[in-house]
Amino acid sequence: MGAVVAYLDVAATTRVDPQVADVVLHWMTEDFGNAGSRTHEFGARAKKAVHEARSFLAGTVGAKTEEVIFTSGATESNNIALLGLAPHGEQTGRKHVITSAIEHKAVIEPLQHLKETRGFEVDFLEPGPSGRVSTEAVLERLRPDTLLVSLMHVNNETGVIQPVAELAEELRGTATYLHVDAAQGYGKVPQDLAAPIDLISISGHKIGAPKGIGALVTRRRGWDKVPLSPIMFGGGQERKLRPGTLPVALIMGLYEAVKLFLENRERWERDAREMREQMLAALGKTRFHLNGDASNSVPHILNVTFDGLNAEALIVRLKEQVAIATGSACTSASYTPSHVLMAMGLPAEIASNGLRFSWFPDQVGDFDPHGLAETIAHMQPDVATDR
Ligand SMILES: Cc1ncc(COP(=O)(O)O)c(C=O)c1O
């Protein structure tokens, strides 16, 4: 029997801490009331708890309590933000949108939808090999009819941090709204999200909360609300923008997970950085290409292509040691190159074989980067014999 497989795929999803699971269980089995029930104590307790969670989460991005809407995750938040702003663009004749070609599909597809079915013009900016879109490149594309800029906080494949805070300052006072998909960066690079960003999408399961919970922050500009139209209709919950009975237990799980993460953030960052250094030192045994600018990256995501090695074959080969992923989408018979690495202008050979390692240092057990590098080096025969 081999050793336990080390989980190095936190960019896909994270483990729920038992302390968080306990809180979720409590709000499912004991305080199980509907936060919308006005006629009894069960409802009142749930409502009060949700208010406390909302207020805490708002504080983490410097927003006001009423500016936070609970959703099922970043995909839904992105859809409410992007599709919800479209009617305002149509009414005001501002139908130009700027985004990047390295966004998650949960941004690219709603914007493609607006382009294909509602006559929006969408610029997809390519970042170049650094993987970082420049603020200047965005500003150069700004037009009087630019309704929205949508730029992700941290890229989910490379870990590269995008200049969202700088962009927010530049767009402050203009008529263009800024949406940031912060699924990967929320809590990890907290200072950025306190900037005057109009719309922020948050995903719970990337930060230790259960899957199926997230939030959208819709920050006011002075007294002016972001003019979002609902994309769903129902009981009017969440300022009518996300109708449906509030998942109180999941909301309380998100609250607990974020609290726990932020309490330990400094240690997390230090340990994640140390592990990154160990990984890079160990990988020195192999020949690899580092994808994206390491000096502008979160400490826990690393994207590399190993010379001459097929990423899918490598994942299968390493399966007993580590759980990792590629950025490539798998279609039935063939693997398409990662749209992120392609948009960075990397050659198809490199873009098709990128591997993403992502970790929470306290969850990798006795994972040994040197053992991993050793195995990979032996699969690169020319490298192995050189040593
Ligand atoms: C950048 C980014 N945006 C959006 C999502 C989707 O988030 P959720 O699973 O919460 O819908 C992810 C998750 O993979 C992501 O990495």
The ligand as a Tripos MOL2 file, in Angstrom:
@<TRIPOS>MOLECULE
LIG
   16    16     1     0     0
SMALL
NO_CHARGES

@<TRIPOS>ATOM
      1 C1        -11.7110   32.2590  -11.0280 C.3       1 LIG1
      2 C2        -12.9240   31.4210  -10.7540 C.ar      1 LIG1
      3 N1        -14.1420   31.9430  -10.9820 N.ar      1 LIG1
      4 C3        -15.2540   31.2420  -10.7440 C.ar      1 LIG1
      5 C4        -15.2110   29.9710  -10.2570 C.ar      1 LIG1
      6 C5        -16.4920   29.2210   -9.9890 C.3       1 LIG1
      7 O1        -16.7580   29.2640   -8.6190 O.3       1 LIG1
      8 P1        -17.9540   28.4310   -7.9660 P.3       1 LIG1
      9 O2        -17.5210   27.0130   -7.9710 O.co2     1 LIG1
     10 O3        -18.0790   29.0090   -6.5880 O.co2     1 LIG1
     11 O4        -19.1730   28.6750   -8.7800 O.co2     1 LIG1
     12 C6        -13.9670   29.3800   -9.9980 C.ar      1 LIG1
     13 C7        -13.8870   27.9920   -9.5190 C.2       1 LIG1
     14 O5        -13.2950   27.1450  -10.1120 O.2       1 LIG1
     15 C8        -12.7930   30.1320  -10.2480 C.ar      1 LIG1
     16 O6        -11.5890   29.6120  -10.0430 O.3       1 LIG1
@<TRIPOS>BOND
     1     1     2 1
     2     2     3 ar
     3     2    15 ar
     4     3     4 ar
     5     4     5 ar
     6     5     6 1
     7     5    12 ar
     8     6     7 1
     9     7     8 1
    10     8     9 2
    11     8    10 1
    12     8    11 1
    13    12    13 1
    14    12    15 ar
    15    13    14 2
    16    15    16 1
@<TRIPOS>SUBSTRUCTURE
     1 LIG1         1 GROUP 0 **** ****
